[in-house]
Amino acid sequence: MTLFDLTGKVAVITGSTKGIGRAIAEQMALHGARVVVSSRKADACVNVSAEINTLVAGQVGEAMGIAANISRKEDLENLVAKTREVWGKIDILVCNAAANPYYGSMLDISDQQFEKIMDNNIKSNHWLSAMVIPEMQARKDGVIIIISSIGGVVGHTTLGAYGLSKAADMALARNIGAEFGGDNIRANAIAPGLIKTDFAKTLWDNPEYLQKATASCPLSRIGEPNEIAGATVFLASAAGAFMNGQTLIIDGGRTMSN
């Protein structure tokens, strides 16, 4: 087995029909994993999993789609149960799906918008992790990866609640890594900078915002989904076997630049 080989592993990836999540599903399948593509829309899950199967045709990787709304606990329970029914286990959990229904001052966010951010970005990740940890404990092996954001490590004047949720995701990864590391369960977070996805389009499609974002980035550009996906393969594979409870910032150097 090579360091980045995921052959024989089963990975559940939320929010994986587009953007960073899809790139993660594709790369994990290309590295040998059986991946579960999941998002709210069943047809999108089926279509994307079929496209991934075409991509990895002739290799050991494989994909299937299972729809789930991360705000509904029963949907997540079904996601876990169906994965086990078909593939018998879950080795890798990638919590990628998130929501951000508000952009503006913290003084103007509604309670409903605030609660949606916290429910989708924190509570759902807690639920899913709690659902898969017992089997990982029994097996003495498992990986949990939470896709956070640099919004969790810097202050922001218009994405405050989102940043709060992403800082909490980093804490969740640390806490899981601390409590269950003795069971050989590794939990880490990834904090991307601005990535060219549909989710972040309102930011990078704004010329003024894009100019500011790239001006403060030493690489002078924004990122691509595969540049995050590669890090998840590292964290999920033998290459990342000694990394636990950490947050890996991937932002082209934006947060460290003066």
Contacts in CASP RR format, 6 or more apart in sequence:
PFRMAT RR
TARGET T0000
AUTHOR 0000-0000-0000
METHOD contacts of the structure
MODEL  1
MTLFDLTGKVAVITGSTKGIGRAIAEQMALHGARVVVSSRKADACVNVSA
EINTLVAGQVGEAMGIAANISRKEDLENLVAKTREVWGKIDILVCNAAAN
PYYGSMLDISDQQFEKIMDNNIKSNHWLSAMVIPEMQARKDGVIIIISSI
GGVVGHTTLGAYGLSKAADMALARNIGAEFGGDNIRANAIAPGLIKTDFA
KTLWDNPEYLQKATASCPLSRIGEPNEIAGATVFLASAAGAFMNGQTLII
DGGRTMSN
1 7 0 8 1.000
1 238 0 8 1.000
2 238 0 8 1.000
3 237 0 8 1.000
3 238 0 8 1.000
3 239 0 8 1.000
4 31 0 8 1.000
4 233 0 8 1.000
4 234 0 8 1.000
4 237 0 8 1.000
4 238 0 8 1.000
4 239 0 8 1.000
5 31 0 8 1.000
5 32 0 8 1.000
5 237 0 8 1.000
5 238 0 8 1.000
6 28 0 8 1.000
6 31 0 8 1.000
6 32 0 8 1.000
6 33 0 8 1.000
6 92 0 8 1.000
6 233 0 8 1.000
6 236 0 8 1.000
6 237 0 8 1.000
7 31 0 8 1.000
7 32 0 8 1.000
7 33 0 8 1.000
7 60 0 8 1.000
7 61 0 8 1.000
8 32 0 8 1.000
8 33 0 8 1.000
8 34 0 8 1.000
8 60 0 8 1.000
8 91 0 8 1.000
9 28 0 8 1.000
9 32 0 8 1.000
9 33 0 8 1.000
9 34 0 8 1.000
9 91 0 8 1.000
9 92 0 8 1.000
9 236 0 8 1.000
10 33 0 8 1.000
10 34 0 8 1.000
10 35 0 8 1.000
10 36 0 8 1.000
10 83 0 8 1.000
10 87 0 8 1.000
10 88 0 8 1.000
10 89 0 8 1.000
10 90 0 8 1.000
10 91 0 8 1.000
10 92 0 8 1.000
11 25 0 8 1.000
11 28 0 8 1.000
11 33 0 8 1.000
11 34 0 8 1.000
11 35 0 8 1.000
11 36 0 8 1.000
11 90 0 8 1.000
11 91 0 8 1.000
11 92 0 8 1.000
11 93 0 8 1.000
11 94 0 8 1.000
11 236 0 8 1.000
12 35 0 8 1.000
12 36 0 8 1.000
12 38 0 8 1.000
12 79 0 8 1.000
12 80 0 8 1.000
12 83 0 8 1.000
12 90 0 8 1.000
12 92 0 8 1.000
12 93 0 8 1.000
12 94 0 8 1.000
12 128 0 8 1.000
12 132 0 8 1.000
13 21 0 8 1.000
13 24 0 8 1.000
13 25 0 8 1.000
13 28 0 8 1.000
13 35 0 8 1.000
13 36 0 8 1.000
13 37 0 8 1.000
13 38 0 8 1.000
13 94 0 8 1.000
13 96 0 8 1.000
14 21 0 8 1.000
14 38 0 8 1.000
14 39 0 8 1.000
14 68 0 8 1.000
14 70 0 8 1.000
14 94 0 8 1.000
14 95 0 8 1.000
14 96 0 8 1.000
14 97 0 8 1.000
14 124 0 8 1.000
14 128 0 8 1.000
15 21 0 8 1.000
15 38 0 8 1.000
15 39 0 8 1.000
15 70 0 8 1.000
15 96 0 8 1.000
15 97 0 8 1.000
16 22 0 8 1.000
16 24 0 8 1.000
16 25 0 8 1.000
16 35 0 8 1.000
16 36 0 8 1.000
16 37 0 8 1.000
16 38 0 8 1.000
16 39 0 8 1.000
16 48 0 8 1.000
16 94 0 8 1.000
16 96 0 8 1.000
16 97 0 8 1.000
17 37 0 8 1.000
17 38 0 8 1.000
17 39 0 8 1.000
17 41 0 8 1.000
17 44 0 8 1.000
17 45 0 8 1.000
17 47 0 8 1.000
17 48 0 8 1.000
18 39 0 8 1.000
18 44 0 8 1.000
18 48 0 8 1.000
18 197 0 8 1.000
18 198 0 8 1.000
19 195 0 8 1.000
19 197 0 8 1.000
19 198 0 8 1.000
19 199 0 8 1.000
19 225 0 8 1.000
20 96 0 8 1.000
20 147 0 8 1.000
20 192 0 8 1.000
20 195 0 8 1.000
20 197 0 8 1.000
20 199 0 8 1.000
20 225 0 8 1.000
20 228 0 8 1.000
20 229 0 8 1.000
21 94 0 8 1.000
21 96 0 8 1.000
21 147 0 8 1.000
21 225 0 8 1.000
21 229 0 8 1.000
22 37 0 8 1.000
22 48 0 8 1.000
22 225 0 8 1.000
23 225 0 8 1.000
23 226 0 8 1.000
23 228 0 8 1.000
23 229 0 8 1.000
24 94 0 8 1.000
24 96 0 8 1.000
24 228 0 8 1.000
24 229 0 8 1.000
24 230 0 8 1.000
24 232 0 8 1.000
25 35 0 8 1.000
25 37 0 8 1.000
25 48 0 8 1.000
25 52 0 8 1.000
25 63 0 8 1.000
26 52 0 8 1.000
26 55 0 8 1.000
26 229 0 8 1.000
27 226 0 8 1.000
27 229 0 8 1.000
27 230 0 8 1.000
27 232 0 8 1.000
27 233 0 8 1.000
28 35 0 8 1.000
28 92 0 8 1.000
28 229 0 8 1.000
28 232 0 8 1.000
28 233 0 8 1.000
28 236 0 8 1.000
29 35 0 8 1.000
29 52 0 8 1.000
29 55 0 8 1.000
29 56 0 8 1.000
29 59 0 8 1.000
29 61 0 8 1.000
29 62 0 8 1.000
29 63 0 8 1.000
30 55 0 8 1.000
30 56 0 8 1.000
30 59 0 8 1.000
30 61 0 8 1.000
31 233 0 8 1.000
31 237 0 8 1.000
32 56 0 8 1.000
32 59 0 8 1.000
32 60 0 8 1.000
32 61 0 8 1.000
33 61 0 8 1.000
33 92 0 8 1.000
33 236 0 8 1.000
34 61 0 8 1.000
34 62 0 8 1.000
34 63 0 8 1.000
34 64 0 8 1.000
34 87 0 8 1.000
35 49 0 8 1.000
35 52 0 8 1.000
35 61 0 8 1.000
35 62 0 8 1.000
35 63 0 8 1.000
35 64 0 8 1.000
36 63 0 8 1.000
36 64 0 8 1.000
36 65 0 8 1.000
36 66 0 8 1.000
36 79 0 8 1.000
36 83 0 8 1.000
36 87 0 8 1.000
37 45 0 8 1.000
37 48 0 8 1.000
37 49 0 8 1.000
37 52 0 8 1.000
37 63 0 8 1.000
37 64 0 8 1.000
37 65 0 8 1.000
37 66 0 8 1.000
38 45 0 8 1.000
38 65 0 8 1.000
38 66 0 8 1.000
38 67 0 8 1.000
38 68 0 8 1.000
38 79 0 8 1.000
38 97 0 8 1.000
39 45 0 8 1.000
39 67 0 8 1.000
39 68 0 8 1.000
39 97 0 8 1.000
40 67 0 8 1.000
40 68 0 8 1.000
40 69 0 8 1.000
41 67 0 8 1.000
42 67 0 8 1.000
45 65 0 8 1.000
45 66 0 8 1.000
45 67 0 8 1.000
46 65 0 8 1.000
48 63 0 8 1.000
48 65 0 8 1.000
49 63 0 8 1.000
49 64 0 8 1.000
49 65 0 8 1.000
50 63 0 8 1.000
52 63 0 8 1.000
53 62 0 8 1.000
53 63 0 8 1.000
56 62 0 8 1.000
56 63 0 8 1.000
64 86 0 8 1.000
66 78 0 8 1.000
66 79 0 8 1.000
66 82 0 8 1.000
66 83 0 8 1.000
67 75 0 8 1.000
68 75 0 8 1.000
68 76 0 8 1.000
68 78 0 8 1.000
68 79 0 8 1.000
69 75 0 8 1.000
70 76 0 8 1.000
70 97 0 8 1.000
70 120 0 8 1.000
70 124 0 8 1.000
70 128 0 8 1.000
71 116 0 8 1.000
71 119 0 8 1.000
71 120 0 8 1.000
71 124 0 8 1.000
73 127 0 8 1.000
76 124 0 8 1.000
76 127 0 8 1.000
76 128 0 8 1.000
76 131 0 8 1.000
77 131 0 8 1.000
79 128 0 8 1.000
80 90 0 8 1.000
80 128 0 8 1.000
80 131 0 8 1.000
80 132 0 8 1.000
83 90 0 8 1.000
84 90 0 8 1.000
84 135 0 8 1.000
89 135 0 8 1.000
89 139 0 8 1.000
90 132 0 8 1.000
90 135 0 8 1.000
90 136 0 8 1.000
91 136 0 8 1.000
91 141 0 8 1.000
91 142 0 8 1.000
91 143 0 8 1.000
92 142 0 8 1.000
92 143 0 8 1.000
92 144 0 8 1.000
92 145 0 8 1.000
92 236 0 8 1.000
93 128 0 8 1.000
93 129 0 8 1.000
93 132 0 8 1.000
93 143 0 8 1.000
93 144 0 8 1.000
93 145 0 8 1.000
94 145 0 8 1.000
94 146 0 8 1.000
94 147 0 8 1.000
94 232 0 8 1.000
94 236 0 8 1.000
95 124 0 8 1.000
95 125 0 8 1.000
95 128 0 8 1.000
95 129 0 8 1.000
95 144 0 8 1.000
95 145 0 8 1.000
95 146 0 8 1.000
95 147 0 8 1.000
95 169 0 8 1.000
96 147 0 8 1.000
97 120 0 8 1.000
97 124 0 8 1.000
98 120 0 8 1.000
98 121 0 8 1.000
98 147 0 8 1.000
98 165 0 8 1.000
98 199 0 8 1.000
99 116 0 8 1.000
99 117 0 8 1.000
99 120 0 8 1.000
99 121 0 8 1.000
100 117 0 8 1.000
100 159 0 8 1.000
100 162 0 8 1.000
100 199 0 8 1.000
101 113 0 8 1.000
101 116 0 8 1.000
101 117 0 8 1.000
102 109 0 8 1.000
102 110 0 8 1.000
102 113 0 8 1.000
102 114 0 8 1.000
102 117 0 8 1.000
102 161 0 8 1.000
102 162 0 8 1.000
103 158 0 8 1.000
103 159 0 8 1.000
103 202 0 8 1.000
104 157 0 8 1.000
104 158 0 8 1.000
104 159 0 8 1.000
105 157 0 8 1.000
105 158 0 8 1.000
106 160 0 8 1.000
106 161 0 8 1.000
109 161 0 8 1.000
113 161 0 8 1.000
114 161 0 8 1.000
117 161 0 8 1.000
117 162 0 8 1.000
117 164 0 8 1.000
117 165 0 8 1.000
118 161 0 8 1.000
118 164 0 8 1.000
118 165 0 8 1.000
118 168 0 8 1.000
121 162 0 8 1.000
121 165 0 8 1.000
121 166 0 8 1.000
121 168 0 8 1.000
121 169 0 8 1.000
122 165 0 8 1.000
122 168 0 8 1.000
122 169 0 8 1.000
122 172 0 8 1.000
125 146 0 8 1.000
125 169 0 8 1.000
125 172 0 8 1.000
126 172 0 8 1.000
129 144 0 8 1.000
129 172 0 8 1.000
129 176 0 8 1.000
129 187 0 8 1.000
132 144 0 8 1.000
133 144 0 8 1.000
133 176 0 8 1.000
133 180 0 8 1.000
133 185 0 8 1.000
136 142 0 8 1.000
136 180 0 8 1.000
136 183 0 8 1.000
136 185 0 8 1.000
137 180 0 8 1.000
137 183 0 8 1.000
137 185 0 8 1.000
140 183 0 8 1.000
140 184 0 8 1.000
141 184 0 8 1.000
141 185 0 8 1.000
142 184 0 8 1.000
142 185 0 8 1.000
142 186 0 8 1.000
143 185 0 8 1.000
143 186 0 8 1.000
143 187 0 8 1.000
143 235 0 8 1.000
143 236 0 8 1.000
144 173 0 8 1.000
144 176 0 8 1.000
144 185 0 8 1.000
144 186 0 8 1.000
144 187 0 8 1.000
144 188 0 8 1.000
145 173 0 8 1.000
145 187 0 8 1.000
145 188 0 8 1.000
145 189 0 8 1.000
145 190 0 8 1.000
145 232 0 8 1.000
145 235 0 8 1.000
145 236 0 8 1.000
146 169 0 8 1.000
146 170 0 8 1.000
146 172 0 8 1.000
146 173 0 8 1.000
146 187 0 8 1.000
146 188 0 8 1.000
146 189 0 8 1.000
146 190 0 8 1.000
147 169 0 8 1.000
147 189 0 8 1.000
147 190 0 8 1.000
147 192 0 8 1.000
147 228 0 8 1.000
148 166 0 8 1.000
148 167 0 8 1.000
148 169 0 8 1.000
148 170 0 8 1.000
148 173 0 8 1.000
148 189 0 8 1.000
148 190 0 8 1.000
148 191 0 8 1.000
148 192 0 8 1.000
148 247 0 8 1.000
149 162 0 8 1.000
149 163 0 8 1.000
149 166 0 8 1.000
149 191 0 8 1.000
149 192 0 8 1.000
149 193 0 8 1.000
150 191 0 8 1.000
150 192 0 8 1.000
150 193 0 8 1.000
150 249 0 8 1.000
150 251 0 8 1.000
150 254 0 8 1.000
150 255 0 8 1.000
151 159 0 8 1.000
151 160 0 8 1.000
151 162 0 8 1.000
151 163 0 8 1.000
151 166 0 8 1.000
151 167 0 8 1.000
151 191 0 8 1.000
152 163 0 8 1.000
152 164 0 8 1.000
152 166 0 8 1.000
152 167 0 8 1.000
152 170 0 8 1.000
152 191 0 8 1.000
153 167 0 8 1.000
153 170 0 8 1.000
153 191 0 8 1.000
153 247 0 8 1.000
153 249 0 8 1.000
153 255 0 8 1.000
154 255 0 8 1.000
155 163 0 8 1.000
156 162 0 8 1.000
156 163 0 8 1.000
166 191 0 8 1.000
169 189 0 8 1.000
170 189 0 8 1.000
170 191 0 8 1.000
170 247 0 8 1.000
172 187 0 8 1.000
172 189 0 8 1.000
173 187 0 8 1.000
173 188 0 8 1.000
173 189 0 8 1.000
173 245 0 8 1.000
173 246 0 8 1.000
173 247 0 8 1.000
174 187 0 8 1.000
174 245 0 8 1.000
176 185 0 8 1.000
176 187 0 8 1.000
176 245 0 8 1.000
177 185 0 8 1.000
177 186 0 8 1.000
177 187 0 8 1.000
177 244 0 8 1.000
177 245 0 8 1.000
178 245 0 8 1.000
180 187 0 8 1.000
181 244 0 8 1.000
186 235 0 8 1.000
186 240 0 8 1.000
186 241 0 8 1.000
186 243 0 8 1.000
186 244 0 8 1.000
186 245 0 8 1.000
187 244 0 8 1.000
187 245 0 8 1.000
188 235 0 8 1.000
188 243 0 8 1.000
188 244 0 8 1.000
188 245 0 8 1.000
188 246 0 8 1.000
188 247 0 8 1.000
188 248 0 8 1.000
189 245 0 8 1.000
189 246 0 8 1.000
189 247 0 8 1.000
189 248 0 8 1.000
190 228 0 8 1.000
190 231 0 8 1.000
190 232 0 8 1.000
190 235 0 8 1.000
190 247 0 8 1.000
190 248 0 8 1.000
190 250 0 8 1.000
191 247 0 8 1.000
191 248 0 8 1.000
191 249 0 8 1.000
191 250 0 8 1.000
191 251 0 8 1.000
192 223 0 8 1.000
192 228 0 8 1.000
192 250 0 8 1.000
192 251 0 8 1.000
193 222 0 8 1.000
193 223 0 8 1.000
193 249 0 8 1.000
193 250 0 8 1.000
193 251 0 8 1.000
193 252 0 8 1.000
193 254 0 8 1.000
193 255 0 8 1.000
194 200 0 8 1.000
194 203 0 8 1.000
194 204 0 8 1.000
194 213 0 8 1.000
194 222 0 8 1.000
194 223 0 8 1.000
194 251 0 8 1.000
194 254 0 8 1.000
195 222 0 8 1.000
195 223 0 8 1.000
195 224 0 8 1.000
195 225 0 8 1.000
195 227 0 8 1.000
195 228 0 8 1.000
196 204 0 8 1.000
196 222 0 8 1.000
196 223 0 8 1.000
196 224 0 8 1.000
196 225 0 8 1.000
197 225 0 8 1.000
203 209 0 8 1.000
203 210 0 8 1.000
203 213 0 8 1.000
204 210 0 8 1.000
204 213 0 8 1.000
204 222 0 8 1.000
210 222 0 8 1.000
213 222 0 8 1.000
213 254 0 8 1.000
214 220 0 8 1.000
214 221 0 8 1.000
214 222 0 8 1.000
216 254 0 8 1.000
216 257 0 8 1.000
217 251 0 8 1.000
217 252 0 8 1.000
217 253 0 8 1.000
217 254 0 8 1.000
217 257 0 8 1.000
218 252 0 8 1.000
218 253 0 8 1.000
218 254 0 8 1.000
218 257 0 8 1.000
219 252 0 8 1.000
219 253 0 8 1.000
223 252 0 8 1.000
227 250 0 8 1.000
228 250 0 8 1.000
231 248 0 8 1.000
231 250 0 8 1.000
233 239 0 8 1.000
234 240 0 8 1.000
235 243 0 8 1.000
235 248 0 8 1.000
249 255 0 8 1.000
END
